[in-house]
Amino acid sequence: MHKLMASARKEFLLLIRDIGGIAILFVMPLILIVTITLIQDSTFKTVTDAKIPILVVNNDHGNVSETIMEGLKESNAFEVILNESEENSKDLVFKGKYQLAIVIPENLSSGLEQKVAHNVDGIIAKFGLEEEKNTSPKAIVHSKEVKLYFDPATQISFKSSVKNGIDKMVSKIETQSIYKAFQEQITDDPTEAIFETENFITFKEILPKENNKELIPNSVQHNVPAWTLFAIFFIIVPLSINIVKEKSQGTFVRLRTNPVSYTTVLGGKTLVYLVVCLVQFVLMLSVGVFLFPAIGLPTLDISGRLPLLFVVAIFAGLAAIGLGLLLGTIAKTQEQSAPFGATFVVILAALGGVWVPVFIMPKFMQTLSNISPMNWGLNAFYDVFLRQGSLLDILPEISLLFLFFIATTLIAIVYNEKKNTV
């Protein structure tokens, strides 16, 4: 135990003498998490909090176009700006001034009424309900086209949601027009409601509740655990560099002349860097709880979750330390360990879902993400933050993290022993 504490003290002294390393470990992650959360916050806000300005060219000025305009305004997702020129609207959108322009064609309302009337007349005639057969030829009604101009930089998901929303709105208008035409043909009383035009099938989103309050995920709950993991795993860079530096400076040679095993040396490093990981974790939580509300972001709610969060942070820290010990043991120079460590952390973060959610990745990448320790840690954090999980729920993830630490540390010890016995 005395040797282990001495090794830990030595590692602590080395760490606090490296001011640049401390800045990388503590300051940069804080800047990163604030910046990313501010950028992504609008993605998680409700549509009433952030309206997207769009251009609308209304060439119809009829009932259908009025219904479309009302639907766009009532959605609370858009700030509707009228424009008279289609060409001007297209130029503004293609130059990135607006994300979307909607062009409603001429005679849309009258064309729809004519088309519906012809269809209804045909159906009634087939059933023999017409009093007098109209032998006059029917005018050809051409289909109408609502044009959508999107900014070339607009994401496909936004395009799809807008198209689906407008398609649903137009379909509802057509359905109501058909009901109205039938009603006018069947009854002479316009106030008599024969058809019920309200949707029979609706949907309702059921969210988990706590104390009768719905739990709605926000940008803070997603970003704090994700970038906390990124910061924790980034310690493999200074940790591996310190190990390589000790080898190049002959520190390990001097240690081998004393009755100190490599396991003890790695144990001292593990203790110190595990404390570093927990300090990083506390700083990240503090930013979410105290700083974010001050700059207009949602508050991170950790009430009742703190013990489980610390459990996840401890095992995630151990996994990161194990990887750092292995990299430092195998690498021969700092030029090998530093770039490889930084790049490898980025790869693990990308695979683990820190940047892009795993469920939107290709199938192959989704399968590959299962081998990333960041994915295990992130799922455990989400179980606690978003799914109200218990210790039993996060047990599979923290078990994988601990096994990863054991495996990487054992490989480092075995590799070092074989290298020094040759």
C-alpha positions as CSV (number, residue, x, y, z in Angstrom):
1,M,0.0,0.0,0.0
2,H,2.9,2.4,0.8
3,K,4.4,1.7,-2.6
4,L,1.1,2.3,-4.3
5,M,0.6,5.7,-2.5
6,A,4.1,6.7,-3.3
7,S,3.6,5.9,-6.9
8,A,0.3,7.9,-6.8
9,R,2.1,10.9,-5.2
10,K,4.8,10.8,-7.8
11,E,2.1,10.9,-10.6
12,F,0.2,13.7,-8.9
13,L,3.4,15.9,-8.7
14,L,4.1,15.2,-12.4
15,L,0.5,16.2,-13.3
16,I,0.4,19.5,-11.3
17,R,3.7,20.7,-12.8
18,D,2.2,20.4,-16.3
19,I,0.1,23.6,-16.5
20,G,-0.7,23.0,-20.2
21,G,-1.8,19.5,-19.6
22,I,-4.1,20.6,-16.8
23,A,-5.6,23.3,-19.1
24,I,-6.3,20.6,-21.7
25,L,-7.9,18.3,-19.1
26,F,-10.1,20.8,-17.4
27,V,-10.5,24.1,-19.3
28,M,-10.9,22.8,-22.9
29,P,-13.8,20.3,-22.1
30,L,-15.7,23.1,-20.4
31,I,-15.4,25.4,-23.4
32,L,-16.3,22.5,-25.6
33,I,-19.5,21.6,-23.8
34,V,-20.7,25.2,-23.5
35,T,-20.1,25.8,-27.2
36,I,-21.7,22.6,-28.5
37,T,-24.7,23.0,-26.2
38,L,-25.3,26.6,-27.3
39,I,-25.1,25.5,-31.0
40,Q,-27.4,22.5,-30.6
41,D,-29.9,24.0,-28.2
42,S,-32.3,25.2,-30.9
43,T,-32.6,21.6,-32.2
44,F,-34.1,20.5,-28.9
45,K,-36.3,23.6,-28.3
46,T,-40.0,23.4,-29.0
47,V,-41.3,25.0,-32.1
48,T,-42.8,27.8,-30.2
49,D,-39.4,28.9,-29.0
50,A,-37.8,29.3,-32.4
51,K,-39.7,30.1,-35.6
52,I,-38.1,29.7,-39.0
53,P,-38.8,32.6,-41.4
54,I,-40.1,31.4,-44.8
55,L,-41.3,33.1,-47.9
56,V,-44.8,32.5,-49.3
57,V,-45.9,33.6,-52.8
58,N,-49.7,33.4,-52.9
59,N,-50.9,33.4,-56.5
60,D,-54.3,31.9,-55.6
61,H,-55.9,34.2,-53.0
62,G,-58.8,31.7,-52.6
63,N,-60.1,29.4,-49.9
64,V,-57.5,26.7,-50.3
65,S,-54.6,29.2,-50.1
66,E,-56.1,30.8,-47.1
67,T,-56.4,27.4,-45.4
68,I,-52.7,26.7,-46.2
69,M,-51.6,30.1,-44.9
70,E,-53.6,29.5,-41.7
71,G,-52.1,26.1,-41.3
72,L,-48.5,27.4,-41.6
73,K,-49.2,30.1,-39.1
74,E,-51.0,27.8,-36.6
75,S,-48.1,25.3,-36.7
76,N,-46.0,27.9,-34.8
77,A,-42.9,26.5,-36.6
78,F,-42.7,29.2,-39.3
79,E,-42.7,32.9,-39.5
80,V,-44.6,33.5,-42.8
81,I,-43.3,36.4,-44.9
82,L,-45.4,37.2,-48.0
83,N,-43.6,37.9,-51.3
84,E,-45.1,38.8,-54.6
85,S,-42.4,37.5,-56.9
86,E,-41.6,33.8,-57.3
87,E,-38.3,34.6,-59.0
88,N,-37.2,36.9,-56.2
89,S,-38.2,34.3,-53.6
90,K,-36.2,31.7,-55.4
91,D,-33.1,33.9,-55.6
92,L,-33.3,34.7,-51.8
93,V,-33.6,31.0,-50.9
94,F,-30.9,29.8,-53.2
95,K,-28.6,32.5,-51.8
96,G,-29.2,31.3,-48.3
97,K,-31.2,34.2,-47.0
98,Y,-34.2,32.0,-46.2
99,Q,-34.4,28.2,-45.8
100,L,-37.7,27.8,-47.7
101,A,-40.1,29.4,-50.1
102,I,-43.6,28.1,-50.9
103,V,-45.3,29.1,-54.2
104,I,-49.0,28.6,-54.3
105,P,-50.2,28.4,-57.9
106,E,-52.9,30.4,-59.6
107,N,-56.5,29.2,-59.6
108,L,-55.7,26.5,-57.0
109,S,-59.0,27.0,-55.2
110,S,-61.2,27.2,-58.2
111,G,-59.4,24.3,-59.9
112,L,-59.9,22.1,-56.8
113,E,-63.6,23.0,-56.6
114,Q,-64.1,22.2,-60.3
115,K,-62.2,18.9,-60.0
116,V,-64.1,17.8,-56.9
117,A,-67.5,18.8,-58.4
118,H,-66.8,16.7,-61.6
119,N,-65.9,13.7,-59.5
120,V,-68.9,14.0,-57.3
121,D,-71.2,14.5,-60.2
122,G,-69.8,11.4,-61.8
123,I,-70.3,9.3,-58.7
124,I,-73.9,10.5,-58.2
125,A,-74.7,9.8,-61.8
126,K,-73.5,6.2,-61.5
127,F,-75.8,5.7,-58.6
128,G,-78.7,7.3,-60.5
129,L,-79.2,10.1,-58.0
130,E,-79.0,12.9,-60.6
131,E,-82.4,14.4,-61.5
132,E,-81.3,15.4,-64.9
133,K,-78.4,14.0,-66.9
134,N,-75.9,16.6,-67.9
135,T,-74.8,15.8,-71.5
136,S,-72.5,18.8,-71.8
137,P,-68.8,17.9,-72.1
138,K,-66.8,18.3,-69.0
139,A,-63.9,20.7,-69.0
140,I,-60.4,19.2,-68.5
141,V,-59.1,20.2,-65.1
142,H,-55.3,20.2,-64.9
143,S,-53.5,19.3,-61.7
144,K,-51.9,22.0,-59.7
145,E,-48.4,22.1,-58.3
146,V,-47.3,23.8,-55.0
147,K,-43.6,24.6,-55.5
148,L,-41.1,24.4,-52.7
149,Y,-37.7,26.1,-52.9
150,F,-35.2,24.9,-50.3
151,D,-31.8,26.4,-49.4
152,P,-29.2,24.0,-50.9
153,A,-27.6,23.8,-47.4
154,T,-30.9,22.6,-45.8
155,Q,-30.8,19.2,-44.2
156,I,-32.8,16.4,-45.8
157,S,-34.7,15.8,-42.5
158,F,-36.0,19.4,-42.6
159,K,-37.1,19.0,-46.2
160,S,-38.9,15.7,-45.5
161,S,-40.7,17.2,-42.5
162,V,-41.9,20.2,-44.5
163,K,-43.0,18.1,-47.4
164,N,-44.9,15.7,-45.2
165,G,-46.6,18.5,-43.3
166,I,-47.7,20.3,-46.5
167,D,-48.8,17.1,-48.1
168,K,-50.9,16.3,-45.0
169,M,-52.4,19.8,-45.0
170,V,-53.3,19.6,-48.7
171,S,-54.8,16.1,-48.4
172,K,-57.0,17.3,-45.6
173,I,-58.2,20.2,-47.7
174,E,-59.1,17.9,-50.6
175,T,-61.0,15.5,-48.3
176,Q,-63.0,18.3,-46.8
177,S,-63.8,19.7,-50.2
178,I,-65.1,16.3,-51.3
179,Y,-67.3,16.0,-48.2
180,K,-68.6,19.5,-48.8
181,A,-69.5,18.8,-52.5
182,F,-71.3,15.7,-51.6
183,Q,-73.3,17.5,-48.9
184,E,-74.3,20.2,-51.4
185,Q,-75.5,17.6,-53.8
186,I,-77.4,15.5,-51.3
187,T,-79.1,18.2,-49.2
188,D,-80.5,21.6,-49.8
189,D,-79.8,22.7,-46.2
190,P,-76.1,23.9,-46.0
191,T,-76.2,24.0,-42.3
192,E,-77.1,20.3,-42.0
193,A,-73.9,18.3,-41.2
194,I,-74.1,14.9,-43.0
195,F,-70.4,14.1,-42.9
196,E,-68.1,14.3,-39.9
197,T,-64.9,15.8,-41.3
198,E,-62.8,15.5,-38.1
199,N,-60.0,12.9,-38.1
200,F,-61.2,9.6,-36.6
201,I,-57.7,8.4,-36.0
202,T,-55.3,10.6,-34.1
203,F,-52.0,10.1,-32.3
204,K,-50.7,11.1,-28.9
205,E,-47.1,11.1,-27.7
206,I,-46.8,9.6,-24.2
207,L,-43.7,10.8,-22.3
208,P,-42.3,9.4,-19.1
209,K,-43.4,11.3,-16.0
210,E,-41.8,12.1,-12.7
211,N,-44.0,13.7,-10.0
212,N,-46.8,14.1,-12.6
213,K,-44.5,16.2,-14.8
214,E,-43.6,15.0,-18.3
215,L,-39.9,14.4,-18.8
216,I,-38.9,16.2,-22.1
217,P,-35.3,15.7,-23.2
218,N,-33.3,18.8,-23.9
219,S,-30.0,19.8,-25.3
220,V,-28.3,19.8,-21.9
221,Q,-29.3,16.3,-21.0
222,H,-27.9,15.0,-24.3
223,N,-24.7,17.1,-24.4
224,V,-23.5,17.0,-20.8
225,P,-23.1,13.2,-20.7
226,A,-21.8,13.0,-24.2
227,W,-19.1,15.6,-23.9
228,T,-18.3,14.5,-20.3
229,L,-17.4,11.1,-21.7
230,F,-15.3,12.8,-24.5
231,A,-13.4,14.7,-21.8
232,I,-12.9,11.7,-19.6
233,F,-11.5,9.6,-22.5
234,F,-9.3,12.4,-23.6
235,I,-7.1,11.8,-20.6
236,I,-5.5,8.9,-22.5
237,V,-3.4,11.6,-24.3
238,P,-1.6,13.1,-21.3
239,L,-1.6,9.7,-19.5
240,S,0.1,7.9,-22.4
241,I,2.5,10.8,-22.9
242,N,3.6,10.7,-19.3
243,I,4.3,7.0,-19.5
244,V,6.3,7.4,-22.7
245,K,8.2,10.4,-21.1
246,E,9.1,8.3,-18.1
247,K,10.5,5.5,-20.3
248,S,12.5,8.0,-22.4
249,Q,13.9,9.8,-19.3
250,G,14.9,6.5,-17.7
251,T,12.4,6.8,-14.8
252,F,11.2,3.2,-15.4
253,V,14.8,1.9,-15.4
254,R,15.3,3.5,-11.9
255,L,12.0,2.0,-10.7
256,R,13.0,-1.4,-11.8
257,T,16.1,-1.3,-9.6
258,N,13.7,-1.0,-6.7
259,P,11.3,-3.7,-5.6
260,V,8.3,-2.0,-7.3
261,S,6.2,-4.0,-9.8
262,Y,4.8,-2.5,-13.0
263,T,1.4,-3.2,-11.6
264,T,2.0,-0.9,-8.7
265,V,3.3,1.8,-11.0
266,L,0.1,1.5,-13.1
267,G,-2.0,1.4,-9.9
268,G,-0.6,4.8,-8.8
269,K,-1.4,6.3,-12.2
270,T,-4.9,4.8,-12.1
271,L,-5.7,6.4,-8.7
272,V,-4.5,9.8,-9.7
273,Y,-6.2,9.9,-13.1
274,L,-9.4,8.4,-11.7
275,V,-9.6,11.5,-9.4
276,V,-8.9,13.7,-12.5
277,C,-11.9,12.0,-14.2
278,L,-14.2,12.6,-11.3
279,V,-13.1,16.3,-11.0
280,Q,-13.8,16.6,-14.8
281,F,-17.2,15.1,-14.2
282,V,-18.1,17.4,-11.3
283,L,-17.0,20.4,-13.3
284,M,-19.2,19.3,-16.2
285,L,-22.2,18.8,-13.9
286,S,-21.6,22.2,-12.3
287,V,-21.6,23.9,-15.7
288,G,-25.0,22.2,-16.5
289,V,-26.5,23.1,-13.1
290,F,-25.2,26.6,-12.5
291,L,-23.7,28.1,-15.7
292,F,-26.2,27.0,-18.3
293,P,-29.3,28.7,-16.7
294,A,-27.3,31.9,-16.5
295,I,-26.8,32.0,-20.3
296,G,-30.3,31.0,-21.2
297,L,-29.9,27.2,-21.5
298,P,-32.0,24.6,-19.7
299,T,-30.9,23.6,-16.3
300,L,-29.4,20.1,-15.9
301,D,-31.6,18.2,-13.5
302,I,-29.6,15.8,-11.4
303,S,-32.0,15.5,-8.4
304,G,-31.9,11.9,-7.1
305,R,-29.5,10.8,-9.8
306,L,-26.2,11.8,-8.4
307,P,-25.1,8.5,-6.9
308,L,-25.8,6.6,-10.1
309,L,-24.1,9.3,-12.2
310,F,-20.9,9.0,-10.1
311,V,-21.0,5.2,-10.6
312,V,-21.1,5.6,-14.3
313,A,-18.4,8.2,-14.2
314,I,-16.1,6.0,-12.2
315,F,-16.4,3.0,-14.5
316,A,-16.1,5.2,-17.6
317,G,-13.0,6.8,-16.1
318,L,-11.5,3.3,-15.4
319,A,-12.1,2.3,-19.1
320,A,-10.4,5.5,-20.3
321,I,-7.4,5.0,-17.9
322,G,-7.0,1.4,-19.0
323,L,-6.8,2.5,-22.6
324,G,-4.3,5.2,-21.7
325,L,-2.1,2.7,-19.8
326,L,-2.1,0.4,-22.8
327,L,-1.3,3.1,-25.3
328,G,1.5,4.5,-23.1
329,T,3.0,1.0,-22.6
330,I,3.0,0.1,-26.3
331,A,4.0,3.6,-27.7
332,K,7.8,4.2,-28.0
333,T,7.7,8.0,-28.5
334,Q,5.5,10.9,-27.6
335,E,5.0,11.5,-31.4
336,Q,3.4,8.1,-31.6
337,S,1.2,8.3,-28.5
338,A,-0.2,11.9,-28.8
339,P,-1.5,11.9,-32.3
340,F,-2.7,8.3,-32.1
341,G,-4.4,8.9,-28.8
342,A,-6.2,12.1,-29.9
343,T,-7.3,10.5,-33.2
344,F,-8.5,7.3,-31.5
345,V,-10.6,9.2,-29.0
346,V,-12.3,11.0,-31.9
347,I,-13.0,7.7,-33.6
348,L,-14.4,6.2,-30.4
349,A,-16.6,9.3,-29.9
350,A,-17.9,9.1,-33.5
351,L,-18.6,5.4,-33.2
352,G,-20.1,5.8,-29.7
353,G,-22.8,8.3,-30.7
354,V,-21.3,11.4,-29.2
355,W,-21.6,13.4,-32.4
356,V,-24.2,11.5,-34.4
357,P,-26.9,9.4,-32.8
358,V,-26.3,5.7,-33.3
359,F,-29.9,5.0,-34.6
360,I,-29.3,7.2,-37.8
361,M,-26.0,5.5,-38.6
362,P,-25.8,2.8,-41.4
363,K,-26.5,-0.7,-40.1
364,F,-22.8,-1.7,-40.3
365,M,-21.8,1.4,-38.2
366,Q,-24.6,0.6,-35.7
367,T,-23.1,-2.8,-35.2
368,L,-19.6,-1.4,-35.0
369,S,-20.7,1.1,-32.4
370,N,-21.3,-1.7,-29.9
371,I,-17.5,-2.2,-29.5
372,S,-16.9,1.5,-28.5
373,P,-16.6,2.0,-24.7
374,M,-18.0,5.5,-25.2
375,N,-21.2,3.9,-26.5
376,W,-21.4,1.8,-23.3
377,G,-20.8,4.9,-21.1
378,L,-23.2,7.1,-23.1
379,N,-26.0,4.5,-22.9
380,A,-25.5,4.2,-19.1
381,F,-25.7,8.0,-18.7
382,Y,-28.8,8.1,-20.9
383,D,-30.3,5.4,-18.8
384,V,-29.9,7.6,-15.7
385,F,-30.6,11.0,-17.2
386,L,-33.4,10.2,-19.7
387,R,-34.8,6.7,-18.9
388,Q,-34.9,6.9,-15.1
389,G,-32.8,3.8,-14.9
390,S,-31.7,2.0,-11.7
391,L,-28.4,0.4,-10.8
392,L,-29.7,-2.9,-12.3
393,D,-30.4,-1.1,-15.6
394,I,-26.9,0.3,-16.0
395,L,-25.2,-2.9,-14.7
396,P,-24.5,-4.3,-18.2
397,E,-22.8,-1.1,-19.4
398,I,-20.7,-0.6,-16.3
399,S,-19.7,-4.3,-16.4
400,L,-18.5,-3.9,-20.0
401,L,-16.5,-0.7,-19.0
402,F,-14.9,-2.5,-16.0
403,L,-14.0,-5.6,-18.1
404,F,-12.5,-3.2,-20.7
405,F,-10.3,-1.6,-18.0
406,I,-9.2,-5.1,-16.7
407,A,-8.4,-6.3,-20.2
408,T,-6.4,-3.3,-21.4
409,T,-4.5,-3.1,-18.1
410,L,-3.6,-6.8,-18.2
411,I,-2.4,-6.5,-21.8
412,A,-0.3,-3.5,-20.8
413,I,1.3,-5.5,-17.9
414,V,1.9,-8.6,-20.0
415,Y,3.4,-6.6,-22.8
416,N,5.7,-4.7,-20.5
417,E,6.9,-7.9,-18.9
418,K,7.6,-9.6,-22.2
419,K,9.4,-6.6,-23.5
420,N,11.7,-6.3,-20.5
421,T,12.5,-10.0,-20.4
422,V,13.7,-10.2,-24.0
